[in-house]
Amino acid sequence: MAKFQQVLDSLGTQPKSSSSNNKKRKWREIEQLKEKFQLEKDLKAFDDSLEYMLEEF
């Protein structure tokens, strides 16, 4: 009976660690998406300013 309890206890702790790994992975993905959108905004701003410069010449 004690071995059965040990197995249950070990099973109970494993999903928590994988759950925290999944959360970390999701946060990393969110941060990457934020960086991507910010980069796109920055490039769009530069692109717009270059178009105005070209129109002046």
N, CA, C and O atoms as a printed pandas DataFrame, in Angstrom:
     atom_number atom_name residue_name chain_id  residue_number  x_coord  y_coord  z_coord
0              1         N          MET        A               1    0.819   -1.193    0.000
1              2        CA          MET        A               1    0.000    0.000    0.000
2              3         C          MET        A               1    0.866    1.262    0.000
3              4         O          MET        A               1    0.501    2.265   -0.613
4              5         N          ALA        A               2    2.010    1.213    0.684
5              6        CA          ALA        A               2    2.898    2.380    0.742
6              7         C          ALA        A               2    3.490    2.661   -0.634
7              8         O          ALA        A               2    3.660    3.819   -1.017
8              9         N          LYS        A               3    3.803    1.597   -1.379
9             10        CA          LYS        A               3    4.357    1.785   -2.717
10            11         C          LYS        A               3    3.325    2.433   -3.635
11            12         O          LYS        A               3    3.659    3.282   -4.461
12            13         N          PHE        A               4    2.081    2.026   -3.482
13            14        CA          PHE        A               4    1.013    2.610   -4.281
14            15         C          PHE        A               4    0.886    4.101   -3.991
15            16         O          PHE        A               4    0.684    4.900   -4.906
16            17         N          GLN        A               5    1.004    4.475   -2.722
17            18        CA          GLN        A               5    0.937    5.883   -2.347
18            19         C          GLN        A               5    2.132    6.652   -2.914
19            20         O          GLN        A               5    1.984    7.798   -3.337
20            21         N          GLN        A               6    3.311    6.030   -2.925
21            22        CA          GLN        A               6    4.494    6.682   -3.488
22            23         C          GLN        A               6    4.308    6.943   -4.981
23            24         O          GLN        A               6    4.690    8.000   -5.485
24            25         N          VAL        A               7    3.718    5.973   -5.686
25            26        CA          VAL        A               7    3.469    6.140   -7.114
26            27         C          VAL        A               7    2.490    7.287   -7.346
27            28         O          VAL        A               7    2.695    8.119   -8.230
28            29         N          LEU        A               8    1.436    7.324   -6.554
29            30        CA          LEU        A               8    0.463    8.411   -6.683
30            31         C          LEU        A               8    1.099    9.768   -6.388
31            32         O          LEU        A               8    0.827   10.750   -7.079
32            33         N          ASP        A               9    1.942    9.819   -5.367
33            34        CA          ASP        A               9    2.608   11.075   -5.028
34            35         C          ASP        A               9    3.542   11.522   -6.143
35            36         O          ASP        A               9    3.603   12.708   -6.466
36            37         N          SER        A              10    4.272   10.578   -6.732
37            38        CA          SER        A              10    5.201   10.943   -7.804
38            39         C          SER        A              10    4.444   11.384   -9.052
39            40         O          SER        A              10    4.906   12.270   -9.771
40            41         N          LEU        A              11    3.290   10.779   -9.318
41            42        CA          LEU        A              11    2.480   11.195  -10.449
42            43         C          LEU        A              11    1.893   12.575  -10.224
43            44         O          LEU        A              11    1.738   13.348  -11.169
44            45         N          GLY        A              12    1.572   12.884   -9.003
45            46        CA          GLY        A              12    0.996   14.176   -8.686
46            47         C          GLY        A              12    1.992   15.309   -8.857
47            48         O          GLY        A              12    1.580   16.430   -9.157
48            49         N          THR        A              13    3.268   15.070   -8.682
49            50        CA          THR        A              13    4.258   16.138   -8.793
50            51         C          THR        A              13    4.718   16.358  -10.228
51            52         O          THR        A              13    5.142   17.466  -10.554
52            53         N          GLN        A              14    4.656   15.386  -11.074
53            54        CA          GLN        A              14    5.152   15.523  -12.438
54            55         C          GLN        A              14    4.339   16.507  -13.278
55            56         O          GLN        A              14    4.950   17.327  -13.962
56            57         N          PRO        A              15    3.029   16.483  -13.274
57            58        CA          PRO        A              15    2.287   17.434  -14.099
58            59         C          PRO        A              15    2.528   18.888  -13.700
59            60         O          PRO        A              15    2.471   19.776  -14.551
60            61         N          LYS        A              16    2.795   19.143  -12.427
61            62        CA          LYS        A              16    3.048   20.508  -12.006
62            63         C          LYS        A              16    4.288   21.063  -12.697
63            64         O          LYS        A              16    4.282   22.206  -13.153
64            65         N          SER        A              17    5.353   20.263  -12.779
65            66        CA          SER        A              17    6.566   20.764  -13.407
66            67         C          SER        A              17    6.364   20.952  -14.907
67            68         O          SER        A              17    6.854   21.927  -15.476
68            69         N          SER        A              18    5.657   20.042  -15.549
69            70        CA          SER        A              18    5.408   20.209  -16.976
70            71         C          SER        A              18    4.435   21.358  -17.219
71            72         O          SER        A              18    4.502   22.028  -18.250
72            73         N          SER        A              19    3.545   21.580  -16.281
73            74        CA          SER        A              19    2.612   22.694  -16.397
74            75         C          SER        A              19    3.363   24.018  -16.328
75            76         O          SER        A              19    3.076   24.940  -17.091
76            77         N          SER        A              20    4.321   24.112  -15.416
77            78        CA          SER        A              20    5.092   25.346  -15.321
78            79         C          SER        A              20    5.963   25.527  -16.555
79            80         O          SER        A              20    6.193   26.656  -16.987
80            81         N          ASN        A              21    6.454   24.427  -17.131
81            82        CA          ASN        A              21    7.230   24.523  -18.365
82            83         C          ASN        A              21    6.351   25.010  -19.511
83            84         O          ASN        A              21    6.787   25.815  -20.333
84            85         N          ASN        A              22    5.116   24.522  -19.565
85            86        CA          ASN        A              22    4.185   24.975  -20.600
86            87         C          ASN        A              22    3.878   26.455  -20.446
87            88         O          ASN        A              22    3.796   27.180  -21.438
88            89         N          LYS        A              23    3.706   26.912  -19.201
89            90        CA          LYS        A              23    3.428   28.328  -18.957
90            91         C          LYS        A              23    4.609   29.178  -19.407
91            92         O          LYS        A              23    4.427   30.221  -20.035
92            93         N          LYS        A              24    5.822   28.727  -19.084
93            94        CA          LYS        A              24    7.010   29.473  -19.492
94            95         C          LYS        A              24    7.108   29.523  -21.006
95            96         O          LYS        A              24    7.444   30.564  -21.572
96            97         N          ARG        A              25    6.821   28.414  -21.664
97            98        CA          ARG        A              25    6.881   28.363  -23.116
98            99         C          ARG        A              25    5.852   29.305  -23.728
99           100         O          ARG        A              25    6.145   30.009  -24.694
100          101         N          LYS        A              26    4.649   29.317  -23.166
101          102        CA          LYS        A              26    3.601   30.205  -23.676
102          103         C          LYS        A              26    3.996   31.659  -23.494
103          104         O          LYS        A              26    3.772   32.477  -24.386
104          105         N          TRP        A              27    4.585   31.994  -22.342
105          106        CA          TRP        A              27    5.010   33.375  -22.122
106          107         C          TRP        A              27    6.107   33.764  -23.094
107          108         O          TRP        A              27    6.142   34.891  -23.586
108          109         N          ARG        A              28    7.017   32.813  -23.374
109          110        CA          ARG        A              28    8.066   33.098  -24.356
110          111         C          ARG        A              28    7.457   33.367  -25.726
111          112         O          ARG        A              28    7.886   34.277  -26.435
112          113         N          GLU        A              29    6.463   32.579  -26.090
113          114        CA          GLU        A              29    5.796   32.782  -27.380
114          115         C          GLU        A              29    5.088   34.131  -27.417
115          116         O          GLU        A              29    5.121   34.825  -28.434
116          117         N          ILE        A              30    4.456   34.501  -26.321
117          118        CA          ILE        A              30    3.782   35.791  -26.248
118          119         C          ILE        A              30    4.797   36.914  -26.392
119          120         O          ILE        A              30    4.559   37.871  -27.129
120          121         N          GLU        A              31    5.929   36.809  -25.697
121          122        CA          GLU        A              31    6.962   37.835  -25.789
122          123         C          GLU        A              31    7.521   37.923  -27.207
123          124         O          GLU        A              31    7.795   39.018  -27.696
124          125         N          GLN        A              32    7.690   36.791  -27.863
125          126        CA          GLN        A              32    8.179   36.804  -29.242
126          127         C          GLN        A              32    7.182   37.494  -30.169
127          128         O          GLN        A              32    7.579   38.254  -31.052
128          129         N          LEU        A              33    5.889   37.231  -29.971
129          130        CA          LEU        A              33    4.866   37.886  -30.783
130          131         C          LEU        A              33    4.856   39.394  -30.544
131          132         O          LEU        A              33    4.724   40.178  -31.484
132          133         N          LYS        A              34    4.999   39.794  -29.274
133          134        CA          LYS        A              34    5.046   41.222  -28.969
134          135         C          LYS        A              34    6.235   41.875  -29.671
135          136         O          LYS        A              34    6.103   42.952  -30.252
136          137         N          GLU        A              35    7.399   41.219  -29.613
137          138        CA          GLU        A              35    8.587   41.755  -30.268
138          139         C          GLU        A              35    8.382   41.841  -31.780
139          140         O          GLU        A              35    8.796   42.812  -32.414
140          141         N          LYS        A              36    7.752   40.838  -32.342
141          142        CA          LYS        A              36    7.503   40.825  -33.784
142          143         C          LYS        A              36    6.599   41.989  -34.184
143          144         O          LYS        A              36    6.883   42.691  -35.155
144          145         N          PHE        A              37    5.507   42.196  -33.435
145          146        CA          PHE        A              37    4.588   43.285  -33.752
146          147         C          PHE        A              37    5.263   44.637  -33.570
147          148         O          PHE        A              37    5.035   45.556  -34.357
148          149         N          GLN        A              38    6.100   44.766  -32.528
149          150        CA          GLN        A              38    6.802   46.021  -32.308
150          151         C          GLN        A              38    7.774   46.292  -33.457
151          152         O          GLN        A              38    7.889   47.427  -33.922
152          153         N          LEU        A              39    8.466   45.259  -33.910
153          154        CA          LEU        A              39    9.383   45.402  -35.035
154          155         C          LEU        A              39    8.637   45.809  -36.299
155          156         O          LEU        A              39    9.103   46.663  -37.054
156          157         N          GLU        A              40    7.481   45.198  -36.529
157          158        CA          GLU        A              40    6.675   45.565  -37.692
158          159         C          GLU        A              40    6.233   47.024  -37.617
159          160         O          GLU        A              40    6.235   47.727  -38.627
160          161         N          LYS        A              41    5.853   47.485  -36.413
161          162        CA          LYS        A              41    5.466   48.887  -36.249
162          163         C          LYS        A              41    6.642   49.807  -36.559
163          164         O          LYS        A              41    6.493   50.807  -37.262
164          165         N          ASP        A              42    7.817   49.456  -36.025
165          166        CA          ASP        A              42    9.004   50.276  -36.251
166          167         C          ASP        A              42    9.359   50.332  -37.726
167          168         O          ASP        A              42    9.672   51.399  -38.253
168          169         N          LEU        A              43    9.311   49.192  -38.391
169          170        CA          LEU        A              43    9.638   49.165  -39.813
170          171         C          LEU        A              43    8.619   49.947  -40.625
171          172         O          LEU        A              43    8.974   50.610  -41.599
172          173         N          LYS        A              44    7.357   49.872  -40.229
173          174        CA          LYS        A              44    6.315   50.618  -40.922
174          175         C          LYS        A              44    6.564   52.119  -40.782
175          176         O          LYS        A              44    6.386   52.875  -41.737
176          177         N          ALA        A              45    6.976   52.545  -39.591
177          178        CA          ALA        A              45    7.262   53.964  -39.370
178          179         C          ALA        A              45    8.420   54.416  -40.258
179          180         O          ALA        A              45    8.363   55.493  -40.852
180          181         N          PHE        A              46    9.470   53.599  -40.350
181          182        CA          PHE        A              46   10.595   53.945  -41.214
182          183         C          PHE        A              46   10.173   53.948  -42.671
183          184         O          PHE        A              46   10.589   54.816  -43.439
184          185         N          ASP        A              47    9.361   52.994  -43.052
185          186        CA          ASP        A              47    8.906   52.895  -44.432
186          187         C          ASP        A              47    8.098   54.131  -44.817
187          188         O          ASP        A              47    8.273   54.688  -45.900
188          189         N          ASP        A              48    7.217   54.549  -43.920
189          190        CA          ASP        A              48    6.409   55.743  -44.182
190          191         C          ASP        A              48    7.297   56.983  -44.315
191          192         O          ASP        A              48    7.077   57.811  -45.199
192          193         N          SER        A              49    8.283   57.110  -43.455
193          194        CA          SER        A              49    9.144   58.294  -43.514
194          195         C          SER        A              49    9.988   58.277  -44.787
195          196         O          SER        A              49   10.277   59.334  -45.347
196          197         N          LEU        A              50   10.381   57.109  -45.244
197          198        CA          LEU        A              50   11.158   57.031  -46.479
198          199         C          LEU        A              50   10.306   57.411  -47.686
199          200         O          LEU        A              50   10.809   58.018  -48.631
200          201         N          GLU        A              51    9.035   57.063  -47.663
201          202        CA          GLU        A              51    8.146   57.432  -48.765
202          203         C          GLU        A              51    8.006   58.944  -48.875
203          204         O          GLU        A              51    8.007   59.491  -49.978
204          205         N          TYR        A              52    7.885   59.625  -47.727
205          206        CA          TYR        A              52    7.793   61.086  -47.743
206          207         C          TYR        A              52    9.085   61.706  -48.271
207          208         O          TYR        A              52    9.057   62.691  -49.009
208          209         N          MET        A              53   10.209   61.122  -47.886
209          210        CA          MET        A              53   11.494   61.652  -48.361
210          211         C          MET        A              53   11.607   61.510  -49.868
211          212         O          MET        A              53   12.107   62.411  -50.543
212          213         N          LEU        A              54   11.151   60.393  -50.396
213          214        CA          LEU        A              54   11.237   60.164  -51.827
214          215         C          LEU        A              54   10.301   61.099  -52.600
215          216         O          LEU        A              54   10.616   61.517  -53.714
216          217         N          GLU        A              55    9.160   61.423  -52.010
217          218        CA          GLU        A              55    8.224   62.323  -52.659
218          219         C          GLU        A              55    8.798   63.742  -52.763
219          220         O          GLU        A              55    8.497   64.466  -53.711
220          221         N          GLU        A              56    9.619   64.134  -51.793
221          222        CA          GLU        A              56   10.206   65.466  -51.807
222          223         C          GLU        A              56   11.220   65.624  -52.951
223          224         O          GLU        A              56   11.397   66.724  -53.475
224          225         N          PHE        A              57   11.873   64.543  -53.329
225          226        CA          PHE        A              57   12.895   64.621  -54.385
226          227         C          PHE        A              57   12.212   64.392  -55.687
227          228         O          PHE        A              57   12.858   64.408  -56.735
